């Protein structure tokens, strides 16, 4: 949040990661719904696993976004010049 450029970059970059993580998690969730229809215990386990994977994925996305920000911007929020 050092500058509008860093804010815009982070929002766009992180948004792409979140979309990709969501698409990745959609597949196992749908498969679980189709395969484990009537088994409450299995469904609860699958939901918990999906939630944990989602949280880990979002934490990973934050870390990746921070790395990309440091790679593309200096400490003052100014874009780094290409060599």
C-alpha positions in Angstrom: 0.0 0.0 0.0 3.0 2.3 -0.5 1.6 3.6 -3.8 -1.4 3.3 -6.1 0.9 1.3 -8.5 1.8 -1.3 -5.8 -1.9 -1.5 -4.7 -3.2 -2.1 -8.3 -0.4 -4.6 -9.0 -1.1 -6.6 -5.8 -4.9 -6.6 -6.3 -4.6 -7.9 -9.9 -1.8 -10.4 -9.1 -3.5 -11.8 -6.0 -6.9 -11.9 -7.7 -5.5 -14.2 -10.4 -4.0 -16.5 -7.8 -7.3 -16.6 -5.9 -9.2 -17.4 -9.0 -6.8 -20.2 -9.9 -7.0 -21.6 -6.4 -10.8 -21.5 -6.5 -10.9 -23.3 -9.9 -8.5 -25.9 -8.5 -10.7 -26.5 -5.4 -13.9 -26.6 -7.4 -13.0 -29.9 -9.1 -12.5 -32.0 -6.0 -15.5 -30.4 -4.3 -17.8 -31.3 -7.3 -16.3 -34.8 -7.4 -16.8 -35.3 -3.7 -20.4 -34.2 -4.1 -21.1 -36.7 -6.9 -19.3 -39.6 -5.2 -20.1 -39.1 -1.6 -23.7 -38.1 -1.7 -25.3 -39.7 1.4 -22.3 -40.2 3.7 -22.3 -37.4 6.3 -19.0 -38.3 7.9 -17.2 -38.5 4.5 -18.8 -35.2 3.4 -17.7 -33.5 6.6 -14.2 -34.8 6.1 -14.1 -33.7 2.5 -15.4 -30.3 3.4 -12.8 -29.9 6.1 -10.0 -31.0 3.8 -11.2 -28.6 1.1 -11.4 -25.8 3.6 -7.8 -26.5 4.8 -6.5 -26.6 1.3 -8.3 -23.3 0.5 -6.8 -21.6 3.5 -3.3 -22.9 2.8 -3.8 -21.8 -0.9 -4.8 -18.3 0.1 -1.8 -18.0 2.5 0.4 -19.2 -0.3 -1.1 -16.6 -2.6 -0.3 -13.8 -0.1 3.3 -15.0 0.1 3.6 -15.2 -3.7 2.1 -11.7 -4.1 4.5 -10.3 -1.5 7.5 -11.8 -3.4 6.2 -10.4 -6.7 5.8 -7.0 -5.1 9.4 -7.0 -3.8 10.6 -8.2 -7.2 8.8 -5.4 -9.1 8.8 -2.5 -6.7 11.4 -0.8 -4.4 10.8 -0.2 -0.7 9.1 3.2 -1.5 6.6 1.7 -3.9 8.3 2.8 -7.0 8.6 0.4 -10.0 12.0 -1.1 -10.3 13.8 -0.4 -13.6 14.5 -3.2 -16.0 18.2 -3.9 -16.5 
